[in-house]
Each structure stands twice: as C-alpha cells, then as structure tokens.
Amino acid sequence: MRAMLMEKQKQPLRLVDVAVPVPAENQVLIKVHACGLCRTDLHILDGELDQPVLPLIPGHQIIGTIVETGRQVSGFSAGQRIGVPWLGNSCGKCRYCLAGRENLCDNAEFTGYQINGGLAEYCVANTRFCFPVPVNYPDDQAAPLLCAGLIGYRCLGKAGDAKRLGIYGFGAAAHLLVQVACYQGREIYAFTRENDRQAQQFALDLGAVWAGDSTQAPPELLDAAIIFAPVGELVPVALRALAKGGTVVCGGIHMSDIPSFPYDILWGERVICSVANLTRRDGEEFLALAPNIPIRTEVHTYPLEKANEALADLRSGRFTGSYVIKLI
C-alpha cells in the first residue's frame, strides 16, 4: 500500500510503499477513505510531542470501511464504515480505565503517534476505540469529527453551563464547537490571530455574537473560555476576560509555557483546567449529537501525496475549517 511515512521528526513525510498491516485478534483492518489533519500532527512532526514510535504513519482522524476483522472482534463487520480517533488503546485495568477515564491511562497509546495512523491506504485499529460514523456525513466531512469535534466537545463539558463562552484560536475544533454551543443557546465570543478578518467573519457566519483579535477584550465578561491555540500567553489574557467563578479550559495536547501572572486575575474562584484526549463516552455522545444539530464541517481536501502541502497550509492557517487527506 501507499503511505506517508515519518522517518525523523522535523523532516517532511515521505511517500513510500509498505506492506498492508495484518489485524490482531482485537483489531480490524480498515480501507482508509479520508484522514483529517490537525495541529497535533504538527506537534508530532515538529518534535514538540517527543515520544512517537518511528518510523511512523501519522494521522488520527480516520474514516474508512472494514475489510477484515480479528478473531475476537464482535459488534463490527466487514463492509461497515467506522471512524478511528486519537486515543487508540488503553490498559483497561488501571483506576482511570475502570472509572471510564481511559483518556488518563498511563499506558495509553495514540493513533498516528504510537500506533500507525491513517495517512495510508489501509490501517488497523482496536475496536474498543472505533465508532460507527453517522450515515449523513460524507467521508471527508466526517473525518474532522473524530478529533476536532471530540476534543471540542470534551472542552465544552469542562466549561460547565457557561452562557458567555470565549474561544481562543478559531480553527478546525472551534468551527465545530461553535455550532454545538449555539445549538445549546450559548453566546460565543471568538478570538483569532491579529487582523485575521477571514477567520473572524467565519466565526460570525457560524453564529458567534462577537469576533476580534486575541489581543482585544470582549464586550462582556465571559463565563468560560476555551483555548485551542497552543499559546501559553493566552492563559492570563483569558483570565482577565473572565467573570468571577469562570473557567479557562486549555484544549490542546501541547502549549507553550504559561507566563507568570498576578494572583488577582485568578482570585474570585476562577479556574484553569486542561483537557486530555477523549473517552469512548465522548465519542458515543458527540457522534449521536452531531447529525441532530446538524454540524456542518468545512473541509479542504488533498490527495495522499500532497500531505506535506496540506500540513504547511495548516501551519500557516491558509484556510478556515479543516484539512483532510482524501484517498477515495
């Protein structure tokens, strides 16, 4: 099969021919239709996440059909369309796994990081961490739901019942999350890169009540803020925009260092928390909710051999919405 291979970090991916993987007893072999790209892929490529299993096939927002099942697989069958997310395996035995918090498992493995991912014509996946895909989403539009959508949904849960919600960094996750939040009757305040009028208008078109630069203060104090941009300097910025009792949710798997800040912007029972990965429950809930809203995904597609170009466009923020490698 054809695959985009990462042999070393901080180097472009290379298009290679490799053997089609063989599924283990608890895995399925998937013919990949589409695979979304996200900023986590850039963090892996750039060495900011420094524990990949190399050589590696990246990609963790996978949509495809099952072509073969392992001997112990139940509940999935050949020909079924499924999605594969970032969390690819956990021990199933630790206190986190037993409490339904497998996202915190110390022995977790991640798709496109420790497990070969979806930038290839085929991949294998553990069925404990696979999900049926809503039928009314084409492959390329379904792919961003598997990470951008799921992580955004988990971040929204950490924001509690916040009515006024700020979103810092208006990329793939934000453009899906704003649709869920508006559906729930929340007010969205979108913060973008400085002078990014395209992203600001995109946020307003999706239902945000206000959009501006991350350097600006919102017109109203926020009940919660979600930071998707991997920029630690935004944490004290977001704290200053919060009403008392508000929460700042850091939604990225990697963030630059958070600078020191005066205690008075945290005081008043303000909270800072992070979101780590996702749980199977997140996937089940979000993928059931998405078609009811319905969430619309804006995607920009590329063939497999242009994955490096797609990653470069993602890095520069060339487009709004999501970036997807389409194989079929």
Sequence and secondary structure as in RCSB ss.txt:
>XXXX:A:sequence
MRAMLMEKQKQPLRLVDVAVPVPAENQVLIKVHACGLCRTDLHILDGELDQPVLPLIPGHQIIGTIVETGRQVSG
FSAGQRIGVPWLGNSCGKCRYCLAGRENLCDNAEFTGYQINGGLAEYCVANTRFCFPVPVNYPDDQAAPLLCAGL
IGYRCLGKAGDAKRLGIYGFGAAAHLLVQVACYQGREIYAFTRENDRQAQQFALDLGAVWAGDSTQAPPELLDAA
IIFAPVGELVPVALRALAKGGTVVCGGIHMSDIPSFPYDILWGERVICSVANLTRRDGEEFLALAPNIPIRTEVH
TYPLEKANEALADLRSGRFTGSYVIKLI
>XXXX:A:secstr
 EEEEBSSTTS  EEEE       TTEEEEEEEEEEE HHHHHHHTTSS    SSB    EEEEEEEEE TT  S
  TT EEEE SEEE  S SHHHHTT GGG TT EEBTTTB  SSBSEEEEEGGG EE  TTS HHHHGGGGTHHH
HHHHHHHHTTT SEEEEES SHHHHHHHHHHHHTT EEEEEESTT HHHHHHHHHTT SEEEETTS  SS EEEE
EE SS TTHHHHHHHTEEEEEEEEE  S         GGGTTTT EEEE  S  HHHHHHHHHHGGGTT    EE
EE GGGHHHHHHHHHHT SSSEEEEE  
